[in-house]
Amino acid sequence: MSESKKDALRVNITQQKRSEAELARSEIRFLQIVENAAEGILVADVETKKFAYANRAITDMLGYSHDELLKLHISDLHPKEELDAILAGFDKTVNKQKIVIEVPCLKKDGSKIYVQIQGVVVDFQNKQLVGGFFSDITEKRLLQEELVKSEKKYRELYENAPVALYRTRISDGKLLECNHALATLLGYESKEQCLSNHYSATRYTNPTLRKKLLSRLKEKGSVDGFEIEFIRCDGTHAWVKINAKLYPEQGYIEGSQIEITASKVLTPAEKKILGIILQGKSNKEIAEILSRSVRTIEDHRAHIMQKLGANSIIELVKKTHFLNPK
C-alpha cells in the first residue's frame, strides 16, 4: 500500500473515531436531558407493552424505582376501568397519530394521581417503541372536580329554592332559565314547559309597567321590590314583587319573584282566614277560632278562592304555595 493511501486511511479512521466520539457525546447529552427532564418519561415496547426506559421524574412521580418500572406492563399503572381507553390511545400512537390524553395513574402505594400523556413513536435498535411524556395534573383535575361538585350543589340549591328565580331575554322577555318555583308560580306543570312557552313581555296585564321596569333597570342596573300584575298560563291573575338585575352586555335580566297576590286582592279578614286554611283547618274549626259562624267562613272561603282563581282546596294550596297571607 502506498504512503498516500495509508495517509488517506489514517484520515478516514481518525474521522470515523471523531464521528463515533461525537455521536457518543450527543447520546450522553440527550440521555442527560431526558433523565433530567421535568416531565416524566416512559418508553414501552410496542409488542409486549412492557416498559423499556423510565426517567427520574417518572420514578419520583409514581414512587417506583427505575428497575421496578422496567418489570411492569402498561396495565399495571392504570385502573382496570380505564385500560380500554389507554390502550386505544397507545394503538393510535403506534399508528403515528398524535394523542394527548388525561388519565388516572396508580402509584406504587396504591394512591391515584391524574396525568396528561403525550405519545410519540420511537424507532430504536430495529425495535418500535412508544414514548409517553407524563405531566402531573392531579391538582388541576381535583380543582375541576370540586368545581363540578360546586356547580352541581349550586344547581340543586337553585332548582329547589322556595323563591322563584329566573333569567329573561331583554328584547322580548323570553324565559331563558328558571327554577321549579317560578314554573309553579306562573302556572305551568313543569319547568320544561315553562321554558318552552313563557314570554314575560306578553304576560303583564299592563304592558307599560314592563317598560317602566326596563327603564329603571337601564337607569340603575337593578330594582328591588318592583310590584307588577301578570297573567298565569291558565288565565288567572296574580301579583309579584320583583328583585332583578340587568346584564346589558349579555342581553338578559336575572332576578327573583315573590308572589304578593293575597296582599293585593284580599281583605284583612280574608288574609287571616286564608292563613288558617293553609294550616289545614276546616270551616268549623276556623269558625271556632275566629268566633264567627260557619256560614260566614264559607262565604269568605268562596271569595278567597274566586279572587285567587282556585276551583278546589288543592288548587288553592298550589296557587298560594308562595304566598305570605299575613
Sequence and secondary structure as in RCSB ss.txt:
>XXXX:A:sequence
MSESKKDALRVNITQQKRSEAELARSEIRFLQIVENAAEGILVADVETKKFAYANRAITDMLGYSHDELLKLHIS
DLHPKEELDAILAGFDKTVNKQKIVIEVPCLKKDGSKIYVQIQGVVVDFQNKQLVGGFFSDITEKRLLQEELVKS
EKKYRELYENAPVALYRTRISDGKLLECNHALATLLGYESKEQCLSNHYSATRYTNPTLRKKLLSRLKEKGSVDG
FEIEFIRCDGTHAWVKINAKLYPEQGYIEGSQIEITASKVLTPAEKKILGIILQGKSNKEIAEILSRSVRTIEDH
RAHIMQKLGANSIIELVKKTHFLNPK
>XXXX:A:secstr
  HHHHHHHHHHHHHHHHHHHHHHHHHHHHHHHHHT SSEEEEEETTT BEEEE HHHHHHH   HHHHTT BGG
GGS GGGHHHHHHHHHHHHTT  EEEEEEEE TTS EEEEEEEEEEEEETTEEEEEEEEEE HHHHHHHHHHHHH
HHHHHHHHHH SSEEEEEETTT BEEEE HHHHHHTT SSHHHHHHH BGGGTBSSHHHHHHHHHHHHHHSEEEE
EEEEEE TTS EEEEEEEEEEETTTTEEEEEEEE HHHHHS HHHHHHHHHHTTT  HHHHHHHHT  HHHHHHH
HHHHHHHTT SSHHHHHHHTTT    
